Amino acid sequence: MDIQIKQLEYTVIFEPDEDGCYVAYVPALDNIATQGETLSEAKAMAKDLIQGYLQTFKKKGLPLPKENVSYKPRIEKLMVGVLK
């Protein structure tokens, strides 16, 4: 039996939380999220989460969600003034 694997790529946003852990969000997949104690662990958890999420689509016979190729997250710092 020949097993074929389709490679897909999704944007994952990693944010540190107040406890020093990392939270990982996948915007293209309904903002599903997971976390890990380290960035490396959060990446591994995100891969597992994405694979499980996509397997659910496959089992239900639904098309796999695609990444929006125009989606490019930006992170910027903005200076704002506050009255003293």
C-alpha positions, 0 to 999 in steps of 0.5 A: 500500500502506497501512503501519500502525504500532502504537505500544507503550510499554515501561519502560526502566531506565537505569543509569550504569556505572563507565566513565560509559556507560549500560546500558539494561534492558527488564524486560518483554522478558526484561531485554534490555539494551544500552548507550550512551556517553551517555544519549541514545545509550543511549536510541537503542540501546534503541529499536533493540533493542526494535524488533528484539526485537519484529520477531523475535516478528512474524516467528515469528507470536508475540504481542507481549509486553505491558508489565505495567501494574502494574510500576512500578520504584522506586529508594530509598536504604536506610540500613543499619548495619555493625559497626565 
